[in-house]
């Protein structure tokens, strides 16, 4: 028991938290995307790389969705259709880069429902 206490104390003094503790987890970056006819508004235009939560909040009168794609990548992540007045979240890990965000419902993207998020 004394040995375990000494190991823990040594880790604390070195600034190393035991695995699984609150100090070893990184809080995800959060971005809210507000959807209206026919625009996207981002709560922030850049975040740090790592875990992230993107929330789609539909403040419009029509259903909308969200697609997220890193520049140069093939994979497209997304949130399915969100009804007016509703919200949904997408949790993912974002490497550095520029990300295109858009609504893929009908011709909403062409009508202006698109934005760019920079991950640094």
Secondary structure, DSSP 8 states (H G I E B T S, - for coil): -HHHHHHHHHHHHTT---TTSGGGS---EEEEEEEETTEEEES-SEE-SEEEEEEEEE-SSS-EEEEEEETT----EEEEEE-TT-EEEEEEEE-SEEEEEE--STTTTTTT-EEEEEE-
